[in-house]
Amino acid sequence: MDDDLRAIERHYDELAASWTEITRGPTKEDILFPAIDSLLPDVNGKRVLDAGCGDGHYAATLAERGGDVLGVDASAEMVRVARERYGDEANFRRADLTESLSSIDDNAMDVVLCQHVMSHLPSLETPLSEFARVLRPGGSLVVSTHHPFHDFLIVRDREYPNTTEALEMDLEPHVVPAREGAPQYHETERFEIHWGGPDSDNPGTYFRRPLSALLEPLLSAGFSLSDLIEPEPTAAFREAYPDLADELEHRPSRAVCLHAVR
């Protein structure tokens, strides 16, 4: 495991206990999660892999819908918390998505869900090839990840949009590109966000990539893209959070969600 992957694992180990609180803000609850749900097939009676399951909250939700769910995550502490909270509802184990998912058989899954993991990965070829291998023919892959245009802007401007209303907490994000100068849109570039201000000692490590670098390895792995959503504020969200909705509507979507079929 290289230094970046160790840093990512450490970052999420430290966040595991409070992960549910972090992921329950209005932009997640009212914009991102409904978009993901709209792409997911009926999971009742289906074998589901939640790749990058975090603290297990969403895996448990899919299990409540009748799915036979396996959640995997690179963070050992996230897996521990997931087992403690939801171990009676789903199975959880540690797995590194940059490596082979060797413990999962070919064609073993009907659905793979991968939420906001790909922005942490320096390359997408291995995880997407493994998702194709473990999915049965005709199986569904549902992905959410950082929108390439959103990441390009925050790296270019070295500024993250206000998180206070979006997450209902002020995380003081401080963006640190890996190199000086303007970013090159068509390249994949590493950057950090110091959540908690520039002096925080547990930054998040991310990889910004162009849209083509997200879609090309997906298609090369044998998937057919069937739907793509750029989540946006709903009418109800605009009414509840008018200032935040106005800010979001004048920037690229923070996430992109897609459904693909093997």
N, C-alpha and C positions, 0 to 999 in steps of 0.2 A: 504494500500500500504506500503511495507516495505522500509527500507532505501535505498537499492540498486535500487529499481524501482523509487524512488523519485530522486535519483542521475541521473539516466538515463534520466528521463523526464527533469530535469533541464539542463542536458548536451545538449539535443537537442533543448530545448527552446532557449538557448543562441546561437545556431548555425543556427537557422531557416533562418535568413535574408541572410546568405551567403551560404546556403546549395547547391544551384545550382552551384556556383563556386567550392565548395569542391568536388562535384561529377562529374565534367566535365573533369578530367584529362585523359591522353591517355590510361592508363590501364583500366579505366572505359569505355570510349568512344569506344576504339578499341579492347578490349579483353572481358571485362565482359558483357557489354550490348548486343553485338552481340550473345554471348552464350545464354543469357536469351531469346533474340528474337527468336533464333533458336528452342527453346523449347515451345514457346507460340503457341497455336492454333490460327486460324483465329478468331478474336474477333468481327467481324462485326455482329451486331444484337445480341450479347451475353451480358449477365449480368456478370460483372467483379467486383471482390473485390480486391482492392490493399491494402493489409494488411501491414501497416507500410509504408504509402505513402509519408512520408517526406513532402517536400514543394509542392507536387502535380505534379511535372514535368512529371513523367512517367505515372501517371494516365491520364493526359491531352493527352499524346501521344496515349494511348490506346483509349481514346475517339475520337481522330482524325481518328482512324482506324475503327470507327463505333461502339465501345463498349459503353454499358450503365454502367458507371463506378461509383463505390462507393469507395472512399479512406478513410481509417481510420488510425489514429496514436495516440500514447499515449501522444505526446507532443501537448499541447493546442496551443502553439505558431506556431508549424509547420502547424497545422490545420488552424489557422488564416491566415497564409501566403498563404497556398494552396487555401483557399476560395478567398482571395484577388486577386491572380494571375490567377486562373483557375476555379473560381466558376461558370462561364458560360458554362464550358465544362464538368465538373464532379461534383458529390456531395461529400462533405467531412464532417466527424464528428470525434470526439474524441472517442477512444476505447482502452482499455487495453487488450492486447492479452493474458495476464496471467489469464484473467477472461472470463466468458461466453460472447459471442457476442449476447446478448439477444435481441438486436434490429433488428437482421437479422433472418428471418424465415428459417425453414428447407427447403432444396432443392431450395433455392432462387437464387443461383449463378451457372453460367456455368463454370467460371474460377476463381480461386484464385491465385493471385500473391503475393509472400512474399519475398521481397528483403532485405537481410542483416539485418534481425531482430532476427533470432534465436540465434545468438551469444550473444545477450543481455538477453536472457531468462534463468532463473535457471532451468526450467523444460519445456519439449516440449509436454507433454501429453495433457494438456488443449488446447493449440492452435491448435494442429493437430486434436484433436477430434472435435473441433469447426469447423475447415475447412471442415472436412468430413461431419459434420451435415449440414452446409449451402450449400454445393455443391449438385447438383442433381446427381443421379446415372450416371456414365460415364463422370462426369465433371473432369476438369483438375486442378491440383495443380502444379504450377511452383515456385520453391524455389531457391534462391541463399543465401549462407551463408559462413562464414569463413571456409576454408578448415581445418579439424581437424589436419592434419600434420603440416600445416603452424602455427597454434596457438600453438601447442605443442612445436615447435622449438623456437618461440619467447619467450615463457614463460621459457623454459629450459635455453636458452642462455641470457635471459633478454635483448634482443636486437631486434629492429624492422628493417626490410630492409629499405634502403634509399628511402625516399618518394619524393625527390626533382623532379626527372624526372617523376616518376609515377603519381604524382598529379599536377605537375608543380607548386609546392609550398613546402617550407621546414617547416614541421610541428613539427620538433624536437621531435619525439616520444620517450617517456621514459616509459619502461615496468616495472610494479610493481606487482609481484605475491602476492596473499593473504597470502601465508605462506612461510616460509623459506624452503630451501632444494630443491632437484630435484623434478619436477612434476611427478605424477603418471599417466601414459598415460591412463589407463583404468578408471580413475575417472573423474568426472566433477568438474572443479576447477574454482574459480573466480579469475580474475585478472583485473588490471587497466592499461590503457595507458594514460599517461599525454601528451596530444598533446600540444606542445608549451614549452616543457622542464619540468624538474622535479619540478619546482616551480609553474607550472600552477595550478590554483585552480578549474578547471572544467574538471577533468579526465573522460574518457570514461570507463564504467564498462562493462566487458565481462565475458562470461562463456565458458571455453575451455572444450571440450568433445571429447571422442573417436568416430570414425566413427560409431560404433555399436550403440552408444547412440543417434545418429542422425537418423539412419535407423529403429531401432526397434520400437520406438513410431509411426513412419510413417506407418509401416506395421500393427501394433496393432490397429491403428485408422481405418483400413479398406482400405488403399490405396494399389495399385499395382504399383511398381516402373517400369516405362517404359523406362527411359533414364537418364543417369548421365554423366555430362561433367565436366572435370577439365580444365577450360579455359587456353589457352596457346597462346603465341604470334603468329600472322599470318606472312606470308612472307612480307606483306606490313608494318607491325609493325616493323619487324626486320630491314627493310631497313630504316625506319624513325628514329628508336631509337635503334641502334645496341648495345650500351653498356647496356641499360636497358633490352633489350631482352636477352642478354647473362646472366645477373644477374638472370632474372626470370626463365630461362631455367635450372639453376643450383640449384633451390629450388623447393619445392612443390608449386603447384598452390596456389595463395592467396585465391581463392574461389572454391567452389564446387556448381554446379547447377544441379538440377534434375527436372524431370517431372514425376508426378505420377497421376494415374487415380483412382477415387473413384469407 
